[in-house]
Amino acid sequence: MQRIRSRTFRAVLAEGRAVRAAGVHDALGAMLAEQAGFAAVWASGLGISASRCVPDASLLTMTEYLQAAVQMQRQVSIPVVADCDSGFGNNLNITHMVHEYEAAGITAVCVEDKQYPKRNSFAPGNQDLVDTAAFADKIAIAKRAQSDEDFFVIARTEALISGLGVDEALNRGYAYAAAGADAMLVHSKQPTSAEVHAFLEQWDGRVPVVVVPTTYPDWHFDDAVKAGASMVIYANQGLRATIEALRTTFDSIITHGSSADLEVDLASVNDVFELQRLRQWLELER
């Protein structure tokens, strides 16, 4: 088997076209995202946690998240952007994180300005943020820790998630960009894109902006790009589709006593073999 050569995220972004990324939680999802035409995959903290049936609340270790991201990156030529929560701890932890992700071949990571341990942005309860200056210092330390100039650090502000408003999100974004962040991710849980659109209208363009239209899914990719987004992450649609597909399939088998009614809509076993690259593996035996 020939090793897959993956492109760096910085190289993909440098092409000048806005990037669409699909949230996935395993290598199979990454392969399907690449086949569909996505330019990158998002190693989703929510997805990886959900695949183990534990909350997205800093329960899994950095090693577990890293292992999932590496398994994805080994199977695709598009870059993996790794969701690294709040950096897995303090400034020493984020230094270790950068060293480990970079050494493992992951070329982009995203870190958010929530306190550690964090909880998912859409989970009920407080979404407490760290001080702006403290998180800017964390970003600066992450950038100093990298050894390859292509390594890409996305700073994510949860100011809108926490109800602090667009002005606070902008202030934090400028501070993080000044600290060396390669891009800003701005997140909102409002039912429309209005908050994020307002952020983009006032952003001065010093670094690219990443958006995640989870709660406002009607925001078309082209409209997000026109508003100023350089990357759009469809962070959990794949996870939610998987849950619904499995639930429907398994319920049908129990209800009808067989899978006969489902077979026309299921992937073939040969399709599974193709995704496993079985033919190439068998050639190694010859």
C-alpha positions in Angstrom: 0.0 0.0 0.0 1.4 3.4 -1.0 1.3 6.0 1.7 -1.3 8.7 1.1 0.3 12.1 0.7 -1.9 14.7 2.5 -1.9 18.4 1.8 -1.4 20.9 4.5 -4.3 23.1 5.6 -2.3 26.2 4.9 -1.7 25.1 1.3 -5.4 24.5 0.8 -6.4 27.8 2.3 -3.8 29.6 0.2 -5.5 28.6 -3.0 -7.8 31.5 -2.4 -11.1 29.5 -2.6 -13.3 29.3 0.5 -12.9 25.9 2.2 -15.8 23.6 3.1 -15.0 21.2 5.9 -17.1 18.2 7.0 -17.2 17.2 10.7 -16.3 13.6 11.1 -15.4 11.3 14.0 -13.5 8.5 12.3 -11.4 7.6 9.2 -14.4 6.2 7.3 -16.2 9.5 7.7 -13.1 11.3 6.5 -12.9 9.2 3.4 -16.6 9.8 2.6 -16.2 13.5 3.1 -13.2 13.5 0.7 -15.2 11.5 -1.9 -18.1 14.0 -1.6 -15.8 16.9 -2.5 -15.0 18.6 0.8 -11.6 20.3 0.9 -10.9 19.5 4.6 -12.3 17.5 7.5 -13.0 18.7 11.0 -12.0 16.2 13.6 -15.0 17.0 15.7 -14.7 16.9 19.5 -18.5 16.4 19.7 -18.4 13.6 17.2 -15.4 11.8 18.7 -17.0 12.0 22.2 -20.4 10.9 20.9 -18.9 7.9 19.1 -17.8 6.8 22.6 -21.2 7.8 24.1 -19.6 10.3 26.5 -20.4 14.0 26.7 -18.3 16.6 24.9 -17.0 18.0 28.2 -13.2 17.4 28.4 -13.7 13.8 29.4 -11.5 12.2 26.8 -7.8 12.7 26.9 -5.7 14.6 24.3 -4.2 11.2 23.3 -7.7 9.9 22.4 -8.6 12.9 20.3 -5.2 12.8 18.6 -5.5 9.1 17.8 -8.8 9.8 16.1 -7.4 12.7 14.1 -4.4 10.7 13.0 -6.5 7.7 11.9 -8.4 10.2 9.7 -5.4 11.9 8.2 -3.7 8.6 7.3 -6.6 7.7 5.0 -7.2 11.0 3.1 -5.3 13.5 1.1 -7.3 16.5 2.3 -6.1 18.1 5.6 -7.6 17.3 9.0 -8.4 20.3 11.2 -8.4 19.0 14.7 -10.8 20.3 17.3 -8.7 20.6 20.4 -11.2 22.1 22.8 -9.6 24.6 25.1 -6.1 23.2 24.6 -6.4 20.4 27.2 -5.3 22.5 30.1 -2.8 25.2 30.8 0.0 26.8 28.8 2.2 23.8 29.4 -0.5 21.5 28.1 -1.0 23.5 24.9 2.7 23.4 24.2 2.6 19.6 24.6 -0.5 19.5 22.4 1.2 21.4 19.5 4.3 19.2 19.7 2.2 16.0 19.6 -0.2 17.0 16.9 2.5 18.5 14.7 4.7 15.4 15.1 1.8 13.2 14.2 1.2 15.0 10.9 -1.8 17.1 11.7 -1.3 20.5 10.1 -4.1 22.5 11.7 -5.7 22.7 15.2 -8.4 24.8 16.7 -8.4 26.0 20.3 -11.3 27.8 22.0 -11.3 30.5 24.7 -13.4 28.5 27.2 -12.2 27.6 30.7 -10.9 24.0 31.1 -12.7 21.7 31.5 -15.1 22.9 28.8 -18.6 21.8 27.7 -20.1 21.7 24.3 -21.3 25.1 23.0 -24.9 24.0 22.7 -25.1 22.2 26.1 -27.2 23.9 28.9 -25.4 25.8 31.6 -22.7 28.4 31.9 -20.2 28.8 29.1 -17.4 30.6 31.1 -14.5 32.1 29.1 -11.0 32.7 30.1 -9.6 36.3 30.3 -8.9 37.7 26.8 -5.2 38.4 27.6 -4.7 34.9 29.1 -6.1 33.2 26.0 -4.1 35.5 23.7 -1.0 34.4 25.7 -2.0 30.7 25.2 -2.2 31.3 21.4 1.2 33.0 21.4 2.6 30.1 23.3 1.1 27.6 20.8 2.6 29.5 17.9 6.0 29.6 19.6 5.8 25.8 20.2 5.4 24.9 16.6 8.5 23.9 14.6 7.0 23.9 11.1 5.9 27.2 9.7 3.0 25.5 7.9 1.4 24.5 11.1 -1.9 26.4 11.4 -3.5 27.5 14.7 -7.2 28.6 14.6 -8.3 30.7 17.6 -12.0 30.2 18.4 -14.0 32.7 20.4 -17.1 31.7 22.3 -18.1 35.3 23.1 -21.3 35.0 21.1 -22.1 31.6 22.7 -21.7 33.2 26.1 -24.0 36.1 25.2 -21.2 38.7 25.4 -22.1 40.3 22.0 -20.4 41.1 18.8 -18.1 43.9 20.1 -16.6 41.5 22.7 -16.1 38.8 20.0 -14.3 41.4 17.8 -12.1 42.6 20.7 -11.2 39.0 21.4 -10.6 38.2 17.8 -8.2 41.1 17.3 -6.3 40.2 20.5 -5.9 36.6 19.3 -4.9 37.6 15.8 -2.3 40.0 17.3 -1.0 37.1 19.4 -0.3 35.1 16.2 -3.5 33.2 15.5 -3.6 32.1 11.8 -7.4 32.4 11.6 -10.4 33.2 13.8 -13.4 30.9 14.4 -16.5 32.7 15.5 -19.4 30.7 16.8 -23.0 31.5 17.6 -26.1 29.5 18.7 -28.6 32.0 17.4 -31.3 30.7 15.0 -30.1 33.0 12.2 -26.7 34.1 10.9 -27.3 37.7 11.9 -24.7 37.7 14.8 -22.0 36.1 12.7 -22.8 38.3 9.8 -22.4 41.4 12.0 -19.0 40.1 13.1 -17.9 39.6 9.5 -19.1 43.1 8.5 -16.9 44.7 11.1 -13.9 42.4 10.9 -10.9 44.1 9.4 -9.7 41.0 7.5 -6.3 40.7 9.3 -6.7 36.9 9.4 -9.3 34.6 7.8 -12.6 33.9 9.6 -14.1 30.4 10.0 -17.9 30.0 10.6 -20.0 27.0 11.8 -23.6 27.3 10.7 -25.1 24.6 13.0 -28.1 26.5 14.3 -28.7 28.5 11.2 -28.4 25.8 8.5 -30.2 27.8 5.9 -27.1 30.1 5.5 -25.9 29.1 2.0 -22.2 28.5 1.6 -22.0 31.1 -1.2 -23.7 33.7 1.1 -21.3 33.0 3.9 -18.4 33.5 1.5 -19.8 36.7 0.2 -20.1 37.9 3.8 -16.4 37.3 4.3 -16.0 33.7 5.6 -13.0 31.9 4.4 -14.0 28.5 5.8 -17.4 26.9 6.6 -17.5 23.9 8.9 -20.5 21.5 8.8 -19.5 20.3 12.2 -22.1 17.7 13.2 -24.4 17.0 10.3 -22.6 13.8 9.5 -22.8 12.6 13.1 -26.5 13.4 13.3 -27.2 11.7 9.9 -25.4 8.5 11.1 -27.4 8.4 14.2 -30.7 8.7 12.3 -29.7 6.2 9.6 -28.6 3.6 12.1 -31.7 4.1 14.2 -34.0 3.8 11.2 -32.2 0.7 9.9 -32.1 -1.2 13.2 -35.7 -0.3 14.0 -36.8 -1.6 10.6 -35.0 -4.9 11.0 -36.6 -5.4 14.4 -40.1 -4.4 13.2 -40.1 -6.4 9.9 -38.0 -9.3 11.0 -35.5 -8.9 8.1 -33.5 -6.4 6.2 -35.1 -7.1 2.8 -37.0 -3.8 2.6 -33.8 -1.9 3.3 -31.3 -3.5 1.0 -32.0 -1.3 -2.0 -31.0 1.7 0.1 -27.9 0.2 1.7 -24.3 0.3 0.5 -23.2 -2.9 -1.0 -20.6 -5.1 0.7 -18.4 -4.4 -2.4 -18.7 -0.7 -1.6 -17.4 -1.5 1.9 -14.5 -3.4 0.4 -13.7 -0.4 -1.9 -13.6 1.9 1.1 -11.3 -0.5 2.9 -9.0 -0.6 -0.2 -9.3 -4.4 0.0 -8.0 -4.9 -3.6 -4.8 -3.0 -2.9 -4.2 -4.9 0.3 -4.7 -8.3 -1.4 -2.2 -7.3 -4.0 0.4 -7.2 -1.3 0.1 -11.0 -1.0 1.0 -11.6 -4.6 
